């Protein structure tokens, strides 16, 4: 019994830590979503860690660096007049005190000069805690063909 009580206290502390990490990652992802909806490319990419080993995969296209990803995404950030992201599911798996995986399912409602449409998508993101802020090391997003 003497061992069980301290063990339960340690497990409770880990559960509380995981819950705090989950909340922080979801809050950071909400900020990324707002930046994307505002069509603010600088703010959007401020959440990406600098890497040359695979920053973003989008619909089967690999961008090794954030600069590559930015060049690929920039025309899309300029084109739509309005984009709204609606999350259907978001699940955080805490990998360590400084790493987490976020898998999500949602839809993008896009309004452009040519009309409106809604496109479903799924994505996964590896989040890393750096200098006190949660940043995306890698993201993978895909949409089924329309």
DSSP file (Angstrom, degrees, kcal/mol; ACC not computed):
  #  RESIDUE AA STRUCTURE BP1 BP2  ACC     N-H-->O    O-->H-N    N-H-->O    O-->H-N    TCO  KAPPA ALPHA  PHI   PSI    X-CA   Y-CA   Z-CA
    1    1 A X     >        0   0    0      0, 0.0     4,-1.7     0, 0.0     0, 0.0   0.000 360.0 360.0 360.0 -34.1    0.0    0.0    0.0
    2    2 A X  H  >  +     0   0    0      1,-0.2     4,-0.9     2,-0.2     0, 0.0   0.847 360.0  43.0 -62.7 -33.2    2.9    2.4    0.7
    3    3 A X  H  > S+     0   0    0      2,-0.2     4,-1.9     1,-0.1    -1,-0.2   0.839 107.7  60.2 -80.2 -33.9    4.1    2.0   -2.9
    4    4 A X  H  > S+     0   0    0      1,-0.2     4,-2.5     2,-0.2     5,-0.2   0.890 100.3  52.9 -64.8 -43.1    0.6    2.3   -4.4
    5    5 A X  H  X S+     0   0    0     -4,-1.7     4,-2.0     2,-0.2    -1,-0.2   0.940 111.6  44.0 -64.1 -49.0   -0.2    5.8   -3.1
    6    6 A X  H  X S+     0   0    0     -4,-0.9     4,-2.2     1,-0.2    -1,-0.2   0.890 113.4  53.4 -62.6 -35.5    3.0    7.4   -4.4
    7    7 A X  H  X S+     0   0    0     -4,-1.9     4,-2.5     1,-0.2    -2,-0.2   0.914 108.1  49.4 -63.6 -42.5    2.5    5.6   -7.7
    8    8 A X  H  X S+     0   0    0     -4,-2.5     4,-2.2     1,-0.2    -1,-0.2   0.871 109.5  52.4 -63.6 -36.9   -1.1    6.9   -8.0
    9    9 A X  H  X S+     0   0    0     -4,-2.0     4,-2.0     2,-0.2    -1,-0.2   0.900 110.2  48.0 -65.3 -40.5    0.2   10.4   -7.3
   10   10 A X  H  X S+     0   0    0     -4,-2.2     4,-2.3     2,-0.2    -2,-0.2   0.923 111.8  49.4 -65.5 -44.9    2.8   10.1  -10.1
   11   11 A X  H  X S+     0   0    0     -4,-2.5     4,-2.2     1,-0.2    -2,-0.2   0.889 110.3  50.9 -61.9 -39.3    0.2    8.8  -12.6
   12   12 A X  H  X S+     0   0    0     -4,-2.2     4,-2.3     2,-0.2    -1,-0.2   0.903 108.6  51.7 -64.4 -40.8   -2.1   11.6  -11.7
   13   13 A X  H  X S+     0   0    0     -4,-2.0     4,-2.3     1,-0.2    -2,-0.2   0.905 110.1  49.0 -63.3 -41.5    0.6   14.1  -12.3
   14   14 A X  H  X S+     0   0    0     -4,-2.3     4,-2.8     2,-0.2    -1,-0.2   0.908 110.4  51.0 -63.5 -41.2    1.4   12.6  -15.7
   15   15 A X  H  X S+     0   0    0     -4,-2.2     4,-2.2     1,-0.2    -2,-0.2   0.902 111.4  47.6 -62.9 -40.9   -2.3   12.7  -16.6
   16   16 A X  H  X S+     0   0    0     -4,-2.3     4,-2.1     2,-0.2    -1,-0.2   0.898 112.0  49.9 -66.6 -39.9   -2.5   16.4  -15.6
   17   17 A X  H  X S+     0   0    0     -4,-2.3     4,-2.4     2,-0.2    -2,-0.2   0.927 110.9  49.2 -63.9 -44.9    0.6   17.1  -17.6
   18   18 A X  H  X S+     0   0    0     -4,-2.8     4,-2.8     1,-0.2    -2,-0.2   0.899 110.1  51.4 -61.5 -40.8   -0.8   15.3  -20.7
   19   19 A X  H  X S+     0   0    0     -4,-2.2     4,-2.2     1,-0.2    -1,-0.2   0.892 110.2  49.1 -63.8 -39.0   -4.1   17.3  -20.4
   20   20 A X  H  X S+     0   0    0     -4,-2.1     4,-2.2     2,-0.2    -2,-0.2   0.901 112.1  48.2 -67.1 -40.4   -2.2   20.6  -20.2
   21   21 A X  H  X S+     0   0    0     -4,-2.4     4,-2.7     2,-0.2     5,-0.2   0.929 110.7  51.3 -65.1 -44.8   -0.1   19.7  -23.3
   22   22 A X  H  X S+     0   0    0     -4,-2.8     4,-2.3     1,-0.2    -2,-0.2   0.926 111.4  47.7 -57.1 -45.8   -3.2   18.6  -25.2
   23   23 A X  H  X S+     0   0    0     -4,-2.2     4,-2.1     1,-0.2    -1,-0.2   0.900 112.2  49.5 -63.0 -41.4   -4.9   21.9  -24.4
   24   24 A X  H  X S+     0   0    0     -4,-2.2     4,-2.3     2,-0.2    -2,-0.2   0.894 111.4  48.4 -67.0 -40.2   -1.8   23.9  -25.4
   25   25 A X  H  X S+     0   0    0     -4,-2.7     4,-2.7     2,-0.2    -2,-0.2   0.918 111.9  49.0 -67.1 -43.0   -1.5   22.1  -28.7
   26   26 A X  H  X S+     0   0    0     -4,-2.3     4,-1.9    -5,-0.2    -1,-0.2   0.883 111.4  50.4 -63.4 -37.3   -5.2   22.6  -29.5
   27   27 A X  H  X S+     0   0    0     -4,-2.1     4,-1.5     2,-0.2    -2,-0.2   0.909 111.2  48.1 -67.0 -41.5   -4.8   26.3  -28.6
   28   28 A X  H  X S+     0   0    0     -4,-2.3     4,-1.9     1,-0.2    -2,-0.2   0.912 111.0  51.1 -64.7 -41.4   -1.8   26.7  -30.9
   29   29 A X  H  X S+     0   0    0     -4,-2.7     4,-2.5     1,-0.2    -1,-0.2   0.864 105.3  56.4 -64.4 -34.5   -3.6   24.9  -33.7
   30   30 A X  H  X S+     0   0    0     -4,-1.9     4,-2.2     1,-0.2    -1,-0.2   0.876 106.6  50.4 -62.8 -36.3   -6.6   27.3  -33.3
   31   31 A X  H  X S+     0   0    0     -4,-1.5     4,-2.2     2,-0.2    -2,-0.2   0.885 109.1  50.6 -68.8 -38.1   -4.1   30.1  -33.8
   32   32 A X  H  X S+     0   0    0     -4,-1.9     4,-2.4     2,-0.2    -2,-0.2   0.917 110.0  51.3 -62.5 -42.8   -2.8   28.5  -37.0
   33   33 A X  H  X S+     0   0    0     -4,-2.5     4,-2.7     1,-0.2    -2,-0.2   0.923 109.4  49.4 -60.6 -45.3   -6.4   28.1  -38.2
   34   34 A X  H  X S+     0   0    0     -4,-2.2     4,-2.1     1,-0.2    -1,-0.2   0.892 110.2  51.1 -61.8 -39.6   -7.2   31.8  -37.5
   35   35 A X  H  <>S+     0   0    0     -4,-2.2     5,-2.7     2,-0.2     4,-0.3   0.909 111.5  47.9 -64.1 -41.5   -4.0   32.8  -39.5
   36   36 A X  H ><5S+     0   0    0     -4,-2.4     3,-1.1     1,-0.2    -2,-0.2   0.917 112.3  48.5 -65.5 -42.9   -5.1   30.6  -42.4
   37   37 A X  H 3<5S+     0   0    0     -4,-2.7    46,-0.5     1,-0.3    -1,-0.2   0.848 111.0  50.6 -65.7 -33.0   -8.6   32.0  -42.4
   38   38 A X  T 3<5S-     0   0    0     -4,-2.1    -1,-0.3    -5,-0.2    -2,-0.2   0.504 111.0-125.5 -80.2  -4.0   -7.2   35.5  -42.2
   39   39 A X  T < 5 +     0   0    0     -3,-1.1     2,-1.0    -4,-0.3    -3,-0.2   0.832  57.5 153.2  60.8  34.6   -5.0   34.6  -45.2
   40   40 A X     >< +     0   0    0     -5,-2.7     4,-2.7     1,-0.2    -1,-0.2  -0.771  20.2 178.8 -98.1  90.2   -2.0   35.7  -43.1
   41   41 A X  H  > S+     0   0    0     -2,-1.0     4,-2.6     1,-0.2    -1,-0.2   0.863  78.3  53.9 -62.9 -39.2    0.9   33.7  -44.6
   42   42 A X  H  > S+     0   0    0      2,-0.2     4,-0.9     1,-0.2    -1,-0.2   0.945 113.2  42.1 -62.3 -47.4    3.5   35.2  -42.3
   43   43 A X  H >4 S+     0   0    0      2,-0.2     3,-0.5     1,-0.2     4,-0.4   0.912 113.0  54.7 -65.2 -42.1    1.5   34.4  -39.2
   44   44 A X  H >< S+     0   0    0     -4,-2.7     3,-1.2     1,-0.2    -2,-0.2   0.934 112.2  42.5 -56.1 -49.1    0.6   30.9  -40.5
   45   45 A X  H >< S+     0   0    0     -4,-2.6     3,-1.5     1,-0.2    -1,-0.2   0.589  94.2  79.8 -79.2  -9.0    4.3   30.0  -41.1
   46   46 A X  T << S+     0   0    0     -4,-0.9    -1,-0.2    -3,-0.5    -2,-0.2   0.679  90.3  57.5 -67.4 -14.3    5.4   31.5  -37.8
   47   47 A X  T <  S+     0   0    0     -3,-1.2    89,-3.9    -4,-0.4     2,-0.4   0.432  89.6  93.6 -92.6  -0.3    4.1   28.2  -36.3
   48   48 A X  B <  S-a  136   0A   0     -3,-1.5     2,-0.2    87,-0.2    89,-0.2  -0.790  71.6-133.9 -97.8 133.5    6.4   26.1  -38.5
   49   49 A X        -     0   0    0     87,-3.0     2,-0.5    -2,-0.4    17,-0.2  -0.570  31.4-105.6 -76.9 147.2    9.8   24.9  -37.3
   50   50 A X        +     0   0    0     -2,-0.2     2,-0.3    15,-0.1    -1,-0.1  -0.643  59.3 147.3 -76.3 120.9   12.7   25.4  -39.8
   51   51 A X        -     0   0    0     -2,-0.5    15,-0.5    13,-0.1     4,-0.2  -0.970  43.9-157.6-147.6 159.3   13.6   22.0  -41.2
   52   52 A X  S    S+     0   0    0     -2,-0.3    13,-0.2    13,-0.2    12,-0.1   0.054  82.0  79.1-123.7  23.3   14.9   20.6  -44.5
   53   53 A X  S    S-     0   0    0     11,-0.2    12,-0.1    10,-0.1    11,-0.1   0.134 117.4 -42.5-119.7  18.5   13.6   17.0  -43.9
   54   54 A X        +     0   0    0     10,-2.2    10,-0.3    -3,-0.1    11,-0.2   0.628  56.4 176.0 119.8  84.0    9.9   17.3  -44.8
   55   55 A X        +     0   0    0      8,-1.6    84,-1.9     1,-0.3     2,-0.4   0.945  69.3   2.3 -79.1 -52.8    7.9   20.3  -43.6
   56   56 A X  E     -Cb  63 139A   0      7,-1.8     7,-3.0    82,-0.2     2,-0.5  -0.999  49.3-163.9-142.5 138.5    4.6   19.7  -45.3
   57   57 A X  E     -Cb  62 140A   0     82,-2.4    84,-3.0    -2,-0.4     2,-0.5  -0.995  18.6-179.7-116.5 125.0    3.0   17.0  -47.4
   58   58 A X  E >   -Cb  61 141A   0      3,-2.3     3,-1.5    -2,-0.5    84,-0.2  -0.963  66.3 -26.0-131.9 117.1   -0.2   18.2  -49.1
   59   59 A X  T 3  S-     0   0    0     82,-2.7    83,-0.1    -2,-0.5    -1,-0.1   0.879 128.9 -43.7  48.9  45.8   -2.2   16.0  -51.4
   60   60 A X  T 3  S+     0   0    0     81,-0.3     2,-0.5     1,-0.2    -1,-0.3   0.470 112.5 116.3  86.0   2.6    0.8   13.8  -52.3
   61   61 A X  E <   -C   58   0A   0     -3,-1.5    -3,-2.3     2,-0.0     2,-0.5  -0.925  53.7-147.2-109.9 123.6    3.3   16.7  -52.8
   62   62 A X  E     -C   57   0A   0     -2,-0.5     2,-0.6    -5,-0.2    -5,-0.2  -0.759  10.2-169.0 -91.8 127.2    6.3   16.9  -50.4
   63   63 A X  E     -C   56   0A   0     -7,-3.0    -7,-1.8    -2,-0.5    -8,-1.6  -0.970   5.7-163.8-111.1 113.8    7.7   20.3  -49.5
   64   64 A X  S    S+     0   0    0     -2,-0.6   -10,-2.2   -10,-0.3     2,-0.3   0.837  70.2  32.4 -70.0 -32.8   11.0   19.6  -47.7
   65   65 A X  S  > S-     0   0    0    -13,-0.2     4,-2.4   -11,-0.2     5,-0.2  -0.827  81.7-115.2-122.3 159.4   11.4   23.1  -46.2
   66   66 A X  H  > S+     0   0    0    -15,-0.5     4,-2.9    -2,-0.3     5,-0.2   0.861 118.7  56.4 -58.5 -33.8    9.0   25.7  -44.9
   67   67 A X  H  > S+     0   0    0      2,-0.2     4,-2.3     1,-0.2    -1,-0.2   0.912 107.4  47.6 -65.0 -40.9   10.2   28.0  -47.7
   68   68 A X  H  > S+     0   0    0      2,-0.2     4,-1.9     1,-0.2    -2,-0.2   0.932 113.9  47.6 -62.1 -45.1    9.2   25.3  -50.3
   69   69 A X  H  X S+     0   0    0     -4,-2.4     4,-2.5     1,-0.2     5,-0.2   0.905 110.5  52.0 -63.3 -41.7    5.8   24.9  -48.6
   70   70 A X  H  X S+     0   0    0     -4,-2.9     4,-2.5     1,-0.2    -1,-0.2   0.927 108.5  50.1 -61.8 -45.1    5.3   28.6  -48.5
   71   71 A X  H  X S+     0   0    0     -4,-2.3     4,-0.5     1,-0.2    -1,-0.2   0.872 113.9  46.5 -61.7 -36.1    6.0   29.0  -52.2
   72   72 A X  H  < S+     0   0    0     -4,-1.9     4,-0.4    -5,-0.2    -1,-0.2   0.877 118.9  39.4 -73.5 -37.3    3.6   26.2  -53.0
   73   73 A X  H >X S+     0   0    0     -4,-2.5     4,-1.6     1,-0.2     3,-0.5   0.715  93.6  84.6 -86.3 -21.9    0.8   27.5  -50.7
   74   74 A X  H 3X S+     0   0    0     -4,-2.5     4,-1.3     1,-0.2     3,-0.3   0.868  86.8  52.2 -54.9 -45.5    1.2   31.2  -51.4
   75   75 A X  H 3X S+     0   0    0     -4,-0.5     4,-1.8     1,-0.2     3,-0.3   0.899 109.9  50.7 -59.3 -37.8   -1.0   31.3  -54.6
   76   76 A X  H <> S+     0   0    0     -3,-0.5     4,-1.0    -4,-0.4    -1,-0.2   0.813 105.2  56.3 -68.3 -29.7   -3.8   29.6  -52.7
   77   77 A X  H  < S+     0   0    0     -4,-1.6    -1,-0.2    -3,-0.3    -2,-0.2   0.780 113.0  41.9 -71.4 -25.8   -3.6   32.1  -49.9
   78   78 A X  H  < S+     0   0    0     -4,-1.3    -2,-0.2    -3,-0.3    -1,-0.2   0.783 107.6  62.2 -87.5 -29.8   -4.2   34.9  -52.4
   79   79 A X  H  < S+     0   0    0     -4,-1.8    -2,-0.1    -5,-0.2    -3,-0.1   0.961  86.0  67.4 -71.0 -57.8   -6.9   33.3  -54.5
   80   80 A X     <  -     0   0    0     -4,-1.0    32,-0.2     1,-0.1     3,-0.1  -0.322  62.9-150.4 -69.9 147.3  -10.0   32.7  -52.3
   81   81 A X  S    S+     0   0    0     30,-1.3     2,-0.3     1,-0.3    31,-0.2   0.836  82.9   9.5 -78.8 -34.7  -11.9   35.6  -50.9
   82   82 A X  E     -D  111   0A   0     29,-1.9    29,-2.7     2,-0.0     2,-0.4  -0.990  61.6-177.5-150.2 136.9  -12.9   33.7  -47.8
   83   83 A X  E     -D  110   0A   0    -46,-0.5     2,-0.4    -2,-0.3    27,-0.2  -1.000   2.8-174.1-134.7 133.9  -12.0   30.4  -46.2
   84   84 A X  E     -D  109   0A   0     25,-2.1    25,-3.1    -2,-0.4     2,-0.5  -0.997  12.2-150.9-127.6 130.3  -13.5   28.9  -43.0
   85   85 A X  E     -D  108   0A   0     -2,-0.4     2,-0.5    23,-0.2    23,-0.2  -0.866   8.6-167.1-102.2 130.9  -12.2   25.8  -41.5
   86   86 A X  E     -D  107   0A   0     21,-2.8    21,-2.0    -2,-0.5     2,-0.5  -0.969  11.4-146.8-119.0 118.6  -14.6   23.6  -39.5
   87   87 A X  E     +D  106   0A   0     -2,-0.5    19,-0.3    19,-0.2     3,-0.1  -0.721  20.3 175.7 -87.7 127.9  -13.1   20.9  -37.3
   88   88 A X  E    S+     0   0A   0     17,-2.9     2,-0.3    -2,-0.5    18,-0.2   0.794  74.6   7.0 -93.5 -39.0  -15.1   17.7  -37.0
   89   89 A X  E     +D  105   0A   0     16,-2.0    16,-2.3     2,-0.0    -1,-0.4  -0.997  57.5 178.7-144.5 142.5  -12.5   15.8  -34.9
   90   90 A X  E     -D  104   0A   0     -2,-0.3     2,-0.4    14,-0.2    14,-0.2  -0.950   8.6-178.2-143.7 125.4   -9.2   16.7  -33.3
   91   91 A X  E     -D  103   0A   0     12,-2.7    12,-2.5    -2,-0.3     2,-0.5  -0.987   9.1-159.5-130.3 125.7   -7.2   14.2  -31.3
   92   92 A X  E     -D  102   0A   0     -2,-0.4     2,-0.5    10,-0.2    10,-0.2  -0.892   2.5-167.5-105.8 130.2   -3.9   14.9  -29.5
   93   93 A X  E     -D  101   0A   0      8,-2.8     8,-2.7    -2,-0.5     2,-0.5  -0.977  18.6-140.9-112.7 117.5   -1.5   12.1  -28.6
   94   94 A X  E     +D  100   0A   0     -2,-0.5     6,-0.2     6,-0.2     3,-0.1  -0.681  22.1 178.0 -79.6 121.6    1.2   13.3  -26.2
   95   95 A X  E     -     0   0A   0      4,-2.1     2,-0.3    -2,-0.5     5,-0.2   0.772  66.6 -26.3 -93.6 -32.4    4.5   11.7  -27.1
   96   96 A X  E >  S-D   99   0A   0      3,-2.0     3,-1.2   -78,-0.0    -1,-0.4  -0.929  79.5 -79.0-165.0 176.5    6.7   13.4  -24.5
   97   97 A X  T 3  S+     0   0    0     -2,-0.3     3,-0.1     1,-0.2    -3,-0.0   0.693 133.1  34.5 -62.4 -15.2    6.6   16.6  -22.5
   98   98 A X  T 3  S+     0   0    0      1,-0.1    31,-2.2    30,-0.1     2,-0.3   0.236 115.0  57.6-123.4  13.7    8.0   18.4  -25.6
   99   99 A X  E <   +DE  96 128A   0     -3,-1.2    -4,-2.1    29,-0.2    -3,-2.0  -0.997  51.9 166.8-148.1 140.8    6.3   16.5  -28.5
  100  100 A X  E     -DE  94 127A   0     27,-2.4    27,-3.2    -2,-0.3     2,-0.5  -0.989  25.3-136.2-149.8 154.8    2.7   15.7  -29.5
  101  101 A X  E     -DE  93 126A   0     -8,-2.7    -8,-2.8    -2,-0.3     2,-0.5  -0.958  15.8-165.3-113.6 129.7    0.8   14.4  -32.5
  102  102 A X  E     -DE  92 125A   0     23,-2.8    23,-2.3    -2,-0.5     2,-0.4  -0.970   4.7-174.4-115.3 120.3   -2.5   16.1  -33.6
  103  103 A X  E     +DE  91 124A   0    -12,-2.5   -12,-2.7    -2,-0.5     2,-0.3  -0.950  14.4 176.9-113.2 137.4   -4.7   14.2  -36.1
  104  104 A X  E     -DE  90 123A   0     19,-3.0    19,-2.2    -2,-0.4     2,-0.4  -0.945  25.1-159.6-141.4 155.2   -7.7   16.0  -37.4
  105  105 A X  E     +DE  89 122A   0    -16,-2.3   -17,-2.9    -2,-0.3   -16,-2.0  -0.998  35.8 126.5-132.5 136.5  -10.7   15.8  -39.7
  106  106 A X  E     -DE  87 121A   0     15,-2.6    15,-2.6    -2,-0.4     2,-0.3  -0.880  44.3-108.9-162.1-165.5  -12.5   18.8  -41.0
  107  107 A X  E     -DE  86 120A   0    -21,-2.0   -21,-2.8    13,-0.3     2,-0.5  -0.995  15.1-138.6-144.7 149.4  -13.8   20.7  -43.9
  108  108 A X  E     -DE  85 119A   0     11,-2.8    11,-2.5    -2,-0.3     2,-0.7  -0.942  11.0-156.2-108.6 124.0  -12.9   24.0  -45.6
  109  109 A X  E     -DE  84 118A   0    -25,-3.1   -25,-2.1    -2,-0.5     2,-0.4  -0.902  19.4-170.0 -99.5 115.5  -15.7   26.2  -46.8
  110  110 A X  E     -DE  83 117A   0      7,-3.0     7,-2.3    -2,-0.7     2,-0.5  -0.907  14.5-171.5-115.7 131.6  -14.3   28.4  -49.6
  111  111 A X  E     +DE  82 116A   0    -29,-2.7   -29,-1.9    -2,-0.4   -30,-1.3  -0.985  20.3 158.9-121.1 121.3  -16.0   31.4  -51.2
  112  112 A X  E >   - E   0 115A   0      3,-3.2     3,-1.7    -2,-0.5   -32,-0.1  -0.702  59.1 -87.7-128.5-178.9  -14.4   32.8  -54.3
  113  113 A X  T 3  S+     0   0    0      1,-0.3     3,-0.1    -2,-0.2   -33,-0.1   0.753 127.2  55.5 -62.3 -23.3  -15.4   35.0  -57.2
  114  114 A X  T 3  S-     0   0    0      1,-0.3     2,-0.3     0, 0.0    -1,-0.3   0.415 122.3 -90.6 -91.0   0.6  -16.4   31.8  -59.0
  115  115 A X  E <   -E  112   0A   0     -3,-1.7    -3,-3.2     2,-0.0     2,-0.3  -0.831  50.5 -58.8 124.8-164.6  -18.8   30.6  -56.2
  116  116 A X  E     +E  111   0A   0     -2,-0.3     2,-0.3    -5,-0.2    -5,-0.2  -0.899  42.6 165.0-124.4 150.6  -18.6   28.6  -53.1
  117  117 A X  E     -E  110   0A   0     -7,-2.3    -7,-3.0    -2,-0.3     2,-0.4  -0.979  25.3-136.9-154.9 161.6  -17.7   25.0  -52.2
  118  118 A X  E     -E  109   0A   0     -2,-0.3     2,-0.4    -9,-0.2    -9,-0.2  -0.988  18.3-169.4-123.2 132.6  -16.9   22.9  -49.2
  119  119 A X  E     -E  108   0A   0    -11,-2.5   -11,-2.8    -2,-0.4     2,-0.1  -0.983  15.0-137.8-125.7 125.5  -14.1   20.3  -49.3
  120  120 A X  E     +E  107   0A   0     -2,-0.4     2,-0.3   -13,-0.2    24,-0.3  -0.426  29.2 172.9 -73.7 155.7  -13.4   17.7  -46.6
  121  121 A X  E     -E  106   0A   0    -15,-2.6   -15,-2.6    22,-0.2     2,-0.3  -0.984  22.8-150.6-155.2 161.9   -9.8   17.1  -45.5
  122  122 A X  E     +EF 105 142A   0     20,-2.4    20,-2.5    -2,-0.3     2,-0.3  -0.952  20.5 177.3-129.0 153.5   -7.8   15.2  -43.0
  123  123 A X  E     -EF 104 141A   0    -19,-2.2   -19,-3.0    -2,-0.3     2,-0.4  -0.996  18.2-157.8-153.6 156.4   -4.4   16.2  -41.5
  124  124 A X  E     -EF 103 140A   0     16,-2.4    16,-2.8    -2,-0.3     2,-0.4  -0.988  13.3-171.4-132.4 145.9   -1.8   15.2  -39.0
  125  125 A X  E     -EF 102 139A   0    -23,-2.3   -23,-2.8    -2,-0.4     2,-0.7  -0.999  19.1-143.8-139.0 137.7    0.8   17.4  -37.4
  126  126 A X  E     -EF 101 138A   0     12,-2.8    11,-3.2    -2,-0.4    12,-1.1  -0.917  24.9-160.8 -99.3 117.7    3.8   16.7  -35.3
  127  127 A X  E     -EF 100 136A   0    -27,-3.2   -27,-2.4    -2,-0.7     2,-0.4  -0.829   6.7-169.1-103.8 138.1    4.1   19.5  -32.7
  128  128 A X  E     -EF  99 135A   0      7,-3.1     7,-2.7    -2,-0.4     2,-0.7  -0.980  22.7-127.6-127.2 136.5    7.3   20.3  -30.8
  129  129 A X  E     + F   0 134A   0    -31,-2.2     2,-0.4    -2,-0.4     5,-0.2  -0.769  37.5 170.8 -85.0 115.8    7.7   22.6  -27.8
  130  130 A X  E >   - F   0 133A   0      3,-3.0     3,-2.1    -2,-0.7    -2,-0.0  -0.993  64.1 -15.3-130.6 126.9   10.6   25.0  -28.6
  131  131 A X  T 3  S-     0   0    0     -2,-0.4    -1,-0.1     1,-0.3     3,-0.1   0.856 128.7 -51.9  51.2  40.0   11.5   28.1  -26.6
  132  132 A X  T 3  S+     0   0    0      1,-0.2     2,-0.4    -3,-0.0    -1,-0.3   0.492 120.5  97.6  81.1   4.0    8.2   27.9  -24.7
  133  133 A X  E <  S- F   0 130A   0     -3,-2.1    -3,-3.0    -5,-0.0     2,-0.5  -0.963  73.5-120.6-128.3 144.2    6.0   27.8  -27.8
  134  134 A X  E     + F   0 129A   0     -2,-0.4     2,-0.3    -5,-0.2    -5,-0.2  -0.717  38.4 178.8 -83.2 126.5    4.4   24.9  -29.6
  135  135 A X  E     - F   0 128A   0     -7,-2.7    -7,-3.1    -2,-0.5     2,-0.6  -0.899  30.9-111.1-128.7 154.6    5.5   24.7  -33.2
  136  136 A X  E     +aF  48 127A   0    -89,-3.9   -87,-3.0    -2,-0.3    -9,-0.2  -0.768  26.7 177.9 -89.4 122.4    4.8   22.3  -36.1
  137  137 A X  E    S+     0   0A   0    -11,-3.2     2,-0.3    -2,-0.6    -1,-0.2   0.830  74.5   2.4 -85.6 -39.2    7.7   20.2  -37.2
  138  138 A X  E     - F   0 126A   0    -12,-1.1   -12,-2.8     2,-0.0     2,-0.4  -0.993  62.3-170.8-151.2 139.8    5.7   18.3  -39.9
  139  139 A X  E     -bF  56 125A   0    -84,-1.9   -82,-2.4    -2,-0.3     2,-0.4  -0.989   3.2-168.6-132.7 143.6    2.2   18.5  -41.3
  140  140 A X  E     +bF  57 124A   0    -16,-2.8   -16,-2.4    -2,-0.4     2,-0.4  -0.984  13.8 174.0-132.8 120.8    0.4   16.1  -43.7
  141  141 A X  E     +bF  58 123A   0    -84,-3.0   -82,-2.7    -2,-0.4     2,-0.3  -0.981   0.5 171.8-130.3 138.2   -2.9   17.2  -45.2
  142  142 A X  E     - F   0 122A   0    -20,-2.5   -20,-2.4    -2,-0.4     2,-0.4  -0.998  14.6-162.9-146.4 151.5   -5.0   15.6  -47.9
  143  143 A X        -     0   0    0     -2,-0.3   -22,-0.2   -22,-0.2     3,-0.1  -0.973  31.5-110.6-127.3 142.7   -8.4   16.0  -49.4
  144  144 A X        -     0   0    0     -2,-0.4   -24,-0.1   -24,-0.3    -2,-0.0  -0.415  49.3 -89.2 -68.1 152.2  -10.3   13.4  -51.5
  145  145 A X              0   0    0      1,-0.1    -1,-0.1    -2,-0.1     0, 0.0  -0.316 360.0 360.0 -60.4 143.2  -10.6   14.2  -55.2
  146  146 A X              0   0    0     -3,-0.1    -1,-0.1   -27,-0.0    -2,-0.0   0.414 360.0 360.0 -97.4 360.0  -13.7   16.3  -56.1
